[in-house]
Amino acid sequence: MLAESTAKQTNVPVTLDPSRIMQFGMGFWASKVLLTAVKLNLFTHLASGALSAKGIKEKLGLGASDRHVYDWLDALVSLGLLERKGLLDEALYSNAEDTDFFLDKNKRSYTGGILEMANNRLYKFWNDLEDGLRTGQPQNEGKGKPQGNMEFFTELYQNEERLQEFMDAMSGIQAGNFMLLVNKFDFNTYDTMLDVGGADGWLSVQVCLRHPSIQCTTYDLPPVKPLAERKIAQFSLSNRIRVAGGDFLKDELPKAGIVTMGNILHGMNEETKAQLVKKVYDLLPEGGALMAIENIIDDERRQNTFGLLMSLNMLIENGDAFDYTMADFERWTKAAGFKRTERIPLAGPTSAAVAHK
Ligand SMILES: Nc1ncnc2c1ncn2[C@@H]1O[C@H](CSCC[C@H]([NH3+])C(=O)O)[C@@H](O)[C@H]1O
């Protein structure tokens, strides 16, 4: 028996290749190479001009050997995130075009907030995915304490720095989606918009900049209010965007023609999702709409890897919460009374799922 299986093993078909398995299995190496570069502001430094490895070592205060600094930088070159002219001590490093656009902190297009949070929080929490799968319990800073869906915010927001980091992470991950959305969907057909869980008001800002007459309310937990007020003032939109503080599960919500929710429904279990959908249905007028902007998973659950992984991230953050397909969204919204749904594809794995009353 043993001899037969050994014989089979040596007869490996040439078409089989372990490189994909290794790429994903050791994917945390590449992940940390990038996350560390973001944390050390490498791309922001390089946005002002190309630097040698020696120059980078000095600017970043690195104590590793020259060889390991070359390895780190050249790994980023091999991943397509940096460009390089010359080799080793004669090399000059600069940002690749997309890295320069998305990872320079001084540009408005900076999306590194989500990567900063990935480095500071999610990376270590994901080490406990196994515990999450075994127990169904959250694995974030509240691990081991009783916590319901979306309750981790209370603990997170006690720390100003973490609050700001979370806001920047949200704006970072949604920036491209919101910019596309305001060009693909005519918000001006509604007089008023309510953004539930609107964080620092970024969606309302984008909507108002693009659509001249709509009035918005951005609604979030009270500690978030000052951050939203600050952001909205930066764009001189305080006359068009109201900032409201409260708990969208417990408190009454303001009425509006369209209610948006970016990455909100996925933070809840099925029962709470259905309750919130119904609550929104009841406050909308006839002809009103609910829009969820999320990493909607394809109905066959084969394509949208990011959406599936985001759903596991909801296990890590919220326990029994999960991301969902358009078929799920249609089922929940029809049960609440909505007439029809549509899906608007946005950047990469994200879509806007819209339900019309
Ligand atoms: N019970 C609650 N009531 C109001 N806001 C909440 C509640 N629970 C969580 N939030 C907020 O919901 C947001 C989820 S993160 C999503 C933020 C934003 N809509 C986006 O698409 O990027 C955070 O800003 C939380 O502060």
The ligand as a Gaussian input file, in Angstrom:
#p B3LYP/6-31G(d) Opt

LIG

1 1
 N      -25.628000      51.847000      16.102000
 C      -25.045000      52.737000      15.292000
 N      -25.653000      53.926000      15.047000
 C      -25.076000      54.844000      14.227000
 N      -23.911000      54.632000      13.566000
 C      -23.292000      53.445000      13.767000
 C      -23.824000      52.456000      14.645000
 N      -22.992000      51.393000      14.638000
 C      -21.977000      51.714000      13.810000
 N      -22.163000      52.938000      13.286000
 C      -21.291000      53.602000      12.312000
 O      -21.358000      52.882000      11.100000
 C      -20.183000      53.101000      10.371000
 C      -19.762000      51.778000       9.779000
 S      -18.356000      51.883000       8.772000
 C      -19.007000      52.516000       7.256000
 C      -18.802000      53.985000       7.067000
 C      -19.283000      54.589000       5.765000
 N      -20.724000      54.472000       5.591000
 C      -18.619000      54.000000       4.551000
 O      -19.283000      53.487000       3.674000
 O      -17.393000      54.093000       4.485000
 C      -19.154000      53.695000      11.316000
 O      -18.918000      55.035000      10.972000
 C      -19.831000      53.585000      12.676000
 O      -19.510000      54.625000      13.567000

